[in-house]
Amino acid sequence: MIPVTVFAGRTVAVFGLGGSGLASARALQAGGATVVCFDDSAARIEDAKAAGLPTNDLRATDWSGVAALVLAPGVPLTHPKPHWVVDKARDNDVEVIGDIELFCRERGASGFGCPFVAITGTNGKSTTTALTAHLLRSAGLDVQMGGNIGVPILALAPLAQDRVYVIEVSSYQVDLAPSLKPTVGVLLNISADHLDRHGTMENYAALKALVPAAVEPGGVAIVGVDDAWSRAAAERVAGAGRPVVQISATHPLRDGYYADGSRIVHASGGKTDVVAQLAGIGSLRGAHNAQNAAAAIAVARRFGLDPAAIQQALTTFPGLPHRMEEVGRRGKSLYINDSKATNADSAARALASFHDIFWIAGGKPKTGGITPLAEYFPRIRKAYLIGEAAQEFAATLEGKVPYEISGAMPAAVEAASRDAAASDAAEPVVLLSPACASFDQYKNFEVRGAAFRDIVLGLPGVVPKS
């Protein structure tokens, strides 16, 4: 735990008692603050009480003595409208912040020069965060990884002089972190997502762009330049006089890190050097992972790792569950769990990585559906549609891709397995890459991916990935 001492002796309200909320409350309490916890869920309030945290209905609380409201990132701050607790705080001139902000304030007050790597992007941020932490740990550095991936930031080990914090940061968290000042700020890409929470694409892109723009003096911004929004962010950061390292998975750069086939190339002043080779690394297949790897390598080079050490570490990277995860094989068929693909742009990255795809897609649809994926339709042998989006997706695929409406995951896996085995493809791929949120049928994408994995591993003849 990272005790948060910057509110010692003051009262802080904490709303939203999931993992990050409970971690924030414990960290504040450990740092000497008085906390008042609340949630819309009675069950979560009981969980907080069981953990020894004081709770009180914030609708009936005297806000005059409250120094701050720490809001869980999943609670609406602005759109579609502010949550009632946000209105309550603002009506009483109480600042509304999140757990990343608590970390930033405590880091600034601690006097430790602990490096802070903040990583964001619409897609790829979890893989890049995990890969960056893996590279740095392989070099013997003391690395803590968390934030929007895995462990809440305040549940990580305490601040220390040489401890490196590699943190995935979502747009929700950036919106609650006005003091964000990373040592290294990474922006991978920006495409339409979470517009229900941010109102417009401009609002969403501006929040993402804050991560590289906010780097502390002496720090560096690492920015993908393969989309217009991110390129504009890179130009603004450079125009403000901050150092920017560009990365690309689609074209050579004069300065920066870019993919050339399976190679990652570093360009500087017109000279180029191959710094890594991704061929044969299953956990990093696909052009999207070339961008992720380029970003992680740029961070690693910033910390002094040489290409030989980086290459060795890349070969041992296990990848992430639910993101291009190889579940196993059944005869000639390969099964891939890409449940983390909760939007079309993310699913595109998986579809671009394979041919002869038997595609399981659907769930709770997002704006635009799968229309942007039309260029990948020739790679799809057949689609198996599940969840609320099934009829909408069927209309998009009509006349372009054979499909059946499976409804639920077990039926989709059974049908896709049958058709893949009967196909003439040398290596048919049964791919779960839903291009949808999971909330119509599953609690989250992890539960959805685990369901797919369990069904696949229960099929006769499946050999799990070792």
C-alpha positions in Angstrom: 0.0 0.0 0.0 1.0 3.6 -0.6 -0.1 5.6 2.4 -1.5 9.0 1.3 -0.3 11.6 3.8 -1.3 14.7 1.9 -4.7 14.7 3.5 -3.5 13.9 7.0 -5.8 15.4 9.7 -8.6 16.2 7.2 -11.8 14.4 6.1 -12.0 12.9 2.7 -15.2 11.4 1.1 -14.7 8.3 -1.0 -17.4 7.2 -3.4 -17.4 4.0 -5.4 -16.2 1.1 -3.3 -14.8 -1.3 -5.9 -11.1 -2.2 -6.0 -9.7 1.3 -6.5 -12.2 2.9 -4.1 -11.4 0.6 -1.3 -7.6 0.9 -2.0 -8.0 4.7 -1.9 -9.9 4.7 1.4 -7.3 2.4 3.0 -4.4 4.5 1.7 -5.9 7.7 3.0 -6.7 6.2 6.4 -3.1 4.8 6.6 -1.8 8.4 5.9 -3.8 9.9 8.7 -7.0 11.1 7.0 -10.5 10.6 8.2 -12.4 8.8 5.5 -16.2 8.6 4.9 -17.1 5.9 2.4 -20.3 5.4 0.4 -21.6 3.7 -2.7 -24.9 3.3 -4.5 -24.6 -0.5 -3.9 -25.6 -1.7 -0.4 -23.4 -4.8 -0.9 -20.3 -2.7 -1.5 -21.1 -0.6 1.6 -21.2 -3.8 3.6 -17.9 -4.9 2.0 -16.3 -1.6 3.2 -17.7 -2.0 6.7 -16.3 -5.5 6.8 -12.9 -4.1 5.8 -13.0 -1.8 8.8 -13.8 1.4 6.8 -16.2 4.0 8.1 -19.3 4.5 5.9 -22.0 7.2 5.9 -24.7 8.3 3.5 -23.0 11.2 1.6 -26.5 12.6 0.8 -26.9 13.3 4.5 -23.2 14.2 5.3 -22.2 17.7 6.4 -19.8 18.6 3.5 -18.5 21.8 5.2 -15.6 19.8 6.7 -14.9 17.6 3.7 -11.5 18.4 2.0 -12.0 16.3 -1.2 -14.2 13.7 -2.8 -12.3 10.8 -4.2 -14.4 9.4 -7.0 -14.0 5.9 -8.5 -13.3 6.2 -12.2 -16.4 4.3 -13.2 -18.7 6.9 -11.7 -19.9 9.5 -14.2 -18.1 12.9 -13.7 -19.6 14.9 -16.6 -21.6 12.7 -19.1 -24.3 11.7 -19.7 -24.7 13.8 -16.6 -22.7 14.1 -13.3 -23.5 11.6 -10.7 -25.4 13.0 -7.7 -22.4 12.8 -5.5 -20.4 14.9 -7.9 -23.1 17.6 -7.9 -23.1 17.4 -4.1 -19.4 18.0 -3.9 -19.4 20.9 -6.4 -22.4 22.5 -4.6 -20.1 22.6 -1.5 -16.9 23.7 -3.4 -15.3 20.4 -2.7 -12.7 19.2 -5.3 -13.4 15.9 -7.1 -10.3 13.8 -7.7 -9.3 10.2 -8.2 -6.8 7.6 -7.1 -4.2 8.6 -9.8 -4.4 12.2 -8.4 -3.8 10.9 -4.9 -0.7 9.0 -6.1 0.6 12.1 -8.0 0.2 14.4 -5.0 1.8 11.9 -2.6 4.7 11.3 -5.1 5.3 15.0 -5.3 5.3 15.5 -1.6 7.4 12.4 -0.8 10.8 13.8 -2.0 11.5 10.5 -3.7 12.5 10.7 -7.3 10.7 7.5 -8.2 10.1 7.3 -11.9 6.5 7.2 -13.0 5.5 5.8 -16.5 1.9 6.6 -17.4 0.5 4.8 -20.4 -2.7 5.5 -22.2 -4.4 5.0 -25.6 -7.7 3.7 -26.9 -6.2 0.3 -27.7 -3.1 -1.5 -26.6 -2.4 0.2 -23.3 -2.7 -2.9 -21.2 -0.3 -4.9 -23.4 2.1 -2.0 -23.6 1.9 -1.5 -19.8 2.6 -5.2 -19.1 5.3 -5.4 -21.7 7.0 -2.3 -20.4 7.0 -3.6 -16.9 8.3 -7.0 -18.1 11.2 -5.3 -20.0 12.2 -3.2 -17.0 12.0 -6.1 -14.6 14.1 -8.3 -16.8 16.8 -5.6 -16.5 16.7 -6.0 -12.7 14.7 -2.8 -12.0 12.3 -2.6 -9.0 9.0 -2.2 -10.9 5.5 -1.8 -9.7 2.7 -2.2 -12.3 -0.9 -1.3 -11.9 -3.6 1.4 -12.3 -6.2 0.5 -14.9 -4.6 -2.9 -15.2 -4.6 -5.3 -12.4 -3.7 -3.7 -9.0 -5.1 -0.3 -8.1 -2.3 2.2 -8.0 -2.6 2.9 -4.2 -2.4 -0.8 -3.5 1.1 -1.0 -4.9 4.3 -1.1 -2.8 5.2 2.2 -1.0 7.1 5.0 -2.8 10.8 4.5 -2.8 13.7 6.3 -4.4 14.5 3.9 -7.2 11.1 2.1 -7.5 9.6 2.5 -11.0 5.8 2.8 -11.3 4.4 1.6 -14.7 0.8 2.6 -14.7 -2.0 2.1 -17.2 -4.2 5.2 -17.1 -7.7 5.4 -18.6 -9.5 8.5 -19.8 -11.7 8.3 -16.8 -8.7 8.4 -14.5 -7.0 11.3 -16.4 -10.2 13.3 -16.0 -9.7 13.0 -12.2 -6.0 13.7 -12.1 -5.3 17.4 -12.6 -1.7 17.1 -11.1 -0.7 14.3 -13.5 3.1 14.7 -14.1 4.7 11.4 -15.3 8.4 10.9 -16.0 7.4 9.2 -19.2 4.0 9.8 -20.8 2.9 7.3 -23.4 0.0 7.9 -25.8 -0.5 5.0 -28.2 -3.5 5.9 -30.3 -6.9 7.6 -30.2 -10.1 6.3 -31.8 -13.8 6.7 -30.9 -14.6 5.1 -27.5 -16.3 6.0 -24.3 -18.1 8.9 -26.0 -21.1 8.3 -23.7 -18.8 9.3 -20.8 -17.0 12.2 -22.4 -19.6 13.7 -24.7 -17.6 14.3 -27.8 -14.6 12.9 -29.6 -12.8 16.2 -29.0 -13.3 15.9 -25.2 -12.1 12.3 -25.2 -9.0 13.0 -27.4 -8.1 16.0 -25.2 -8.1 13.8 -22.1 -5.9 11.2 -23.8 -3.5 13.9 -25.0 -3.0 15.2 -21.5 -0.8 12.2 -20.6 2.1 13.1 -22.9 1.5 16.8 -22.5 1.8 16.6 -18.7 5.3 15.1 -18.5 7.5 16.6 -15.8 10.6 18.6 -16.5 13.3 16.3 -17.7 10.7 13.7 -18.8 9.8 12.5 -22.2 6.6 12.0 -24.2 6.2 8.9 -26.4 3.4 9.2 -28.9 2.0 7.0 -31.6 1.5 9.0 -34.9 -0.6 6.5 -36.9 -3.9 8.4 -36.4 -4.7 12.1 -36.8 -5.7 12.7 -33.2 -2.4 11.4 -31.8 -0.3 13.1 -34.5 -2.0 16.4 -33.5 -1.2 15.6 -29.8 2.5 14.9 -30.7 2.7 18.2 -32.6 1.2 20.2 -29.7 3.6 18.6 -27.2 6.6 19.3 -29.4 5.4 22.8 -30.0 5.4 23.4 -26.3 9.1 22.6 -26.2 8.8 19.1 -24.6 10.8 16.2 -26.0 8.7 13.8 -28.1 9.6 10.3 -29.3 7.4 9.2 -32.1 6.3 5.6 -32.7 4.6 4.0 -35.7 3.4 0.6 -36.8 2.6 1.8 -40.4 5.4 3.8 -41.8 9.1 4.8 -41.4 10.0 7.8 -39.3 13.0 10.1 -39.5 13.2 10.1 -35.7 11.6 7.6 -33.5 10.7 3.9 -33.4 8.8 2.2 -36.1 7.9 -1.3 -37.4 9.4 -2.6 -40.6 7.7 -5.9 -41.0 8.5 -7.9 -37.8 11.5 -5.6 -37.0 11.4 -2.6 -34.7 13.7 0.1 -36.1 15.1 3.1 -34.3 15.7 6.2 -36.5 17.7 9.2 -35.4 19.0 12.0 -37.6 18.5 9.9 -40.7 20.4 6.9 -39.4 18.5 3.6 -38.5 19.3 0.6 -36.3 17.2 -2.5 -35.8 16.6 -2.8 -32.1 14.3 -5.8 -31.9 12.8 -8.7 -33.9 9.2 -9.8 -33.2 9.1 -12.7 -35.6 8.2 -16.0 -33.8 7.0 -14.3 -30.6 3.3 -15.4 -30.4 2.4 -13.0 -27.7 3.3 -10.1 -29.9 1.8 -11.1 -33.3 0.1 -8.5 -35.4 0.7 -4.9 -36.5 -1.0 -3.6 -33.4 1.5 -5.4 -31.2 4.4 -3.9 -33.2 3.1 -0.5 -32.1 2.8 -1.7 -28.5 6.3 -3.2 -28.7 7.8 0.0 -30.2 6.3 2.1 -27.4 7.6 -0.3 -24.7 11.0 -0.5 -26.3 11.2 3.4 -26.4 10.5 3.4 -22.7 13.1 0.7 -22.0 15.7 2.6 -24.0 14.8 5.7 -21.9 15.8 3.6 -18.8 19.1 2.6 -20.4 18.3 -1.0 -21.6 20.4 -2.1 -24.6 18.9 -3.9 -27.7 20.3 -7.3 -26.7 18.7 -7.2 -23.3 15.4 -6.0 -24.8 15.4 -8.8 -27.4 16.0 -11.4 -24.7 13.1 -10.0 -22.6 10.7 -9.8 -25.6 11.0 -13.6 -26.2 9.9 -14.3 -22.6 6.9 -12.0 -22.6 3.8 -14.2 -21.9 1.2 -11.7 -23.2 -2.1 -10.8 -21.5 -5.1 -12.9 -20.8 -8.0 -12.0 -23.1 -5.8 -10.1 -25.6 -4.8 -12.2 -28.6 -4.5 -15.0 -26.1 -3.7 -18.4 -27.7 -6.0 -20.8 -25.8 -5.0 -24.0 -27.6 -5.3 -26.1 -30.8 -7.6 -28.8 -31.9 -6.2 -30.6 -34.9 -5.4 -27.8 -37.4 -7.6 -25.2 -35.7 -6.2 -22.4 -33.6 -8.3 -20.9 -30.8 -7.7 -17.2 -29.9 -9.3 -15.3 -27.0 -9.5 -11.6 -27.8 -12.3 -10.8 -25.4 -10.6 -7.5 -24.6 -11.6 -6.2 -28.0 -14.6 -4.2 -26.8 -14.8 -1.9 -29.9 -14.4 -2.2 -33.6 -10.9 -0.6 -33.7 -9.6 -3.1 -31.2 -11.2 -6.0 -33.1 -9.6 -4.8 -36.3 -6.2 -5.5 -34.9 -7.0 -9.1 -34.3 -8.8 -9.5 -37.7 -5.7 -8.1 -39.4 -3.5 -10.7 -37.7 -5.1 -13.8 -39.2 -6.6 -15.3 -42.3 -9.3 -18.0 -42.5 -11.1 -16.7 -39.5 -14.2 -18.2 -37.9 -15.2 -15.1 -36.0 -17.3 -15.0 -32.8 -18.5 -11.4 -32.3 -21.3 -9.5 -30.5 -22.4 -8.3 -27.1 -23.5 -4.9 -26.1 -22.9 -2.7 -29.2 -21.0 0.5 -29.4 -21.4 3.5 -31.7 -20.6 2.6 -35.3 -20.9 -1.2 -34.9 -18.7 -3.3 -37.1 -19.1 -1.1 -40.3 -15.5 0.1 -39.9 -14.3 -3.5 -40.2 -15.4 -4.0 -43.8 -11.9 -4.2 -45.2 -11.3 -7.3 -43.1 -14.4 -9.1 -44.2 -12.5 -11.1 -46.9 -10.4 -12.7 -44.1 -13.6 -14.1 -42.4 -14.9 -17.5 -43.5 -18.0 -17.2 -41.3 -19.2 -15.2 -38.3 -21.1 -16.4 -35.2 -23.1 -13.6 -33.6 -24.0 -13.4 -30.0 -25.6 -10.9 -27.6 -27.6 -7.7 -28.2 -25.6 -6.8 -31.3 -26.4 -10.0 -33.2 -29.1 -8.6 -35.4 -27.3 -5.3 -36.1 -24.1 -7.2 -37.0 -26.0 -9.6 -39.2 -27.4 -6.6 -41.2 -23.9 -5.3 -41.7 -22.6 -8.7 -42.8 -25.5 -9.6 -45.1 -24.3 -10.4 -48.5 -20.6 -9.9 -47.5 -19.8 -12.6 -44.9 -21.6 -15.9 -44.1 -23.0 -15.8 -40.6 -25.3 -17.4 -38.2 -26.9 -16.0 -35.1 -25.7 -18.2 -32.3 -27.1 -16.1 -29.5 -24.7 -17.3 -26.7 -21.1 -18.3 -26.4 -21.5 -22.1 -26.1 -23.4 -22.4 -29.3 -21.0 -20.0 -31.1 -17.9 -22.0 -30.0 -19.6 -25.3 -31.0 -20.6 -24.1 -34.5 -17.3 -22.3 -35.2 -15.3 -25.4 -34.1 -17.4 -27.6 -36.4 -17.0 -25.3 -39.4 -13.3 -24.7 -38.8 -12.6 -28.4 -38.6 -14.5 -29.1 -41.8 -12.9 -26.2 -43.8 -10.1 -26.5 -46.3 -8.0 -23.9 -44.5 -4.5 -25.0 -43.5 -4.8 -23.2 -40.1 -8.4 -22.1 -39.4 -8.7 -19.6 -36.5 -11.6 -19.6 -34.2 -11.4 -16.1 -33.0 -13.4 -14.5 -30.2 -13.0 -10.7 -30.8 -16.4 -9.3 -30.0 -16.1 -5.6 -31.0 -18.6 -5.0 -28.2 -18.8 -4.5 -24.5 -19.7 -7.6 -22.5 -22.4 -6.2 -20.2 -25.4 -7.7 -21.9 -24.3 -11.3 -21.0 -21.2 -11.0 -18.8 -20.0 -8.9 -15.9 -16.9 -7.8 -17.8 -14.6 -8.8 -20.7 -12.5 -11.0 -18.4 -15.5 -13.1 -17.4 -16.5 -13.3 -21.1 -13.0 -14.4 -22.1 -12.8 -16.9 -19.3 -16.1 -18.4 -20.5 -14.7 -18.8 -24.0 -11.5 -20.3 -22.7 -13.4 -22.8 -20.5 -15.7 -23.9 -23.3 -12.7 -24.3 -25.7 -10.7 -26.3 -23.2 -13.7 -28.5 -22.6 -13.8 -29.6 -26.3 -12.6 -33.1 -27.0 -9.1 -33.1 -28.5 -8.1 -29.6 -27.6 -4.4 -29.2 -26.7 -4.0 -26.2 -24.4 -1.2 -23.8 -25.0 1.7 -24.7 -22.7 
